[in-house]
Amino acid sequence: MVIHSTAVVSPEAKVGEGVEIGPYCVIGPKVTLGRGCRLISHVSLQGPTTFGEENLFHPFCSLGGKTQDLKYQGEPTYLTVGDRNEFREHVTVNRGTGIDEETVIGSYNLFLAYSHIAHNCRVGSHCILSNNGTLGGHVIVEDWAIIGGLSAVHQFCRIGEHAMVGGCAKIVQDVPPFFIADGNPAEVRAINTVGLQRRGFSEERLRAIRSAYKKIYGNGLNTSQALEALIEEFGDVTDIQTLVQFIKNSERGIIR
């Protein structure tokens, strides 16, 4: 463990083996830092917050602060973060709103400068939030999703796995898995072909997803009709099952 002489670490914080805390960092009470975390400098961590192993924090990021929700009355709330995430400069992440509610972040994510994760969000693993990407409260971002720079996701929206949100996009409904949404207001433009290929999707899987995209967005079918057609043709295909279930569970509706 290496703690710079100018850092302020609460005696109520728990600091794991091999943690490096650089100049002018402030670690508040009820913060747990897992093994091998590294705080470069000027990092602010507040609790109750738990970080896993080998997370990297760049200067001026602030995590675990109280929610910005005006309904918050000081109840115990939490932030839970997995392993090997990287938080770039000025990233902000808030705890939950409401008694024992939490914000949850998985592992292997990259949050670029000035990105923001609001209260009660749930971010999966292997996600990227580009510069100034903003998540409103209660947003769900599934694994391998990418949020473009200067984009904003409305509260209670969901971003499906392997989906991509273009830069400067305005997201007010759910973005289905595997697709690209872009624009203000956003529309679904195509499937995320390059991203899926990079993650090892076979041509057979891509063909099924392309067909699903055409049924949902290109055949003049409404959502219910498109789902029926998908189930009839691809009912045993895992990726299509994922897509269908996502759409069925959508509370705000999907972006069209």
C-alpha positions, 0 to 999 in steps of 0.5 A: 500500500502506498499513500501520498503524504497529501492524501486524506484517508478516513480511518473508517475506509478499508484499503486493500493490499497494493492500493496506490493513493496519489497526491491530494486524494480524499477517501471518505468514510465507508469506502472500500478499495479492493486490491491493486486499485490506483488513484493517480491524484485529486480523486474524491471517493465517498461512501458507502461505496465498494470497489473491487480490484485493480480499478484505475482512477484519473485526476478529479473524478468523483465517485460515491457522492450523494444523489442529485435527486431532490427527493433524497433525504439522507437515507443510507444508499450505496455504490458498488463497483466491480473490477478493472474499471477505468474512470477518466478525468472528471467522471462522476458517479452517484449513489442510489436514491431511497433506503438501501438502494444502490448504483451498480457498475460491473467490470472492465468498463471504460468511462471517458472524461466528464461522463456521468452515471446518475443514481440507481443506474446499473451498468454491466461489463465491458461497456464504454461511455465516451466523453460527456456521455450522460446517464439519467437516473435508473438507466440500465446499460447492458454488457458491451454497450457503447455510449457516444460522446455528448449523448444523453440517456433519459432516466429509466431507459435501457441500452441493450447488450452490444448496442451502440449510441452515436455521438450527440444522441438523445435517447428517450426510449430503449435501444434494443440489443445489437443495434445502432441508435443515433440522432436527436431524437435518436432513431435506430439506424442499423445493426452494430456490424463492426462491433459484433464482428470484433466480438466474434459473432459468426456470419450465421449469427449476423444473418439472423440479427440482420433479418430481425432488424429488417422485420422490426424496422424495414417491413412495415410491421408494428412491434407485436407483428415483428415479434411474432414473425421473429419467434416463428422464424428464429424461436430457437436462436439465442440472440433473437430470444435475447432481442425478443425478451428485451423488447417484451420487457420494455416499459418505455418502448423501443426506439423506432 
